Amino acid sequence: MLRLWAALLLLYLCACLCVRAAAWLASHVRRDTILRCLGGVAMCAIALTTVSLLYAQGTAQFLWLCASLALWGVAQVCVMLGCAVQKHT
């Protein structure tokens, strides 16, 4: 149970840490560029999640899952920024 909380904490911590950088990026970079980056981050998150669930075992599985959750947190921030930029343009 403690591992689950640690993984979720990592997800939300990564999301919180990249909000500020992503907000700066949104004000200086075009929306389509941000959405392309989101696609790349989401594809990496999908690949890491697949590896963690299908191929890794034991502690390695937990580490792969934490890495994929961190990328999902970054992707979540990019989606929120894309929606916010779309509202104001």
Number of C-alpha atoms within 10 A of each C-alpha: 5 7 10 11 10 11 19 16 15 19 21 16 14 20 22 14 13 15 18 12 10 19 16 10 15 18 10 9 11 11 18 10 12 18 16 11 14 19 15 13 20 20 15 17 22 16 12 20 21 15 16 21 13 10 11 15 13 8 9 12 17 17 15 20 21 23 20 26 24 22 24 24 26 25 25 20 22 25 16 14 20 17 12 13 15 10 8 6 6
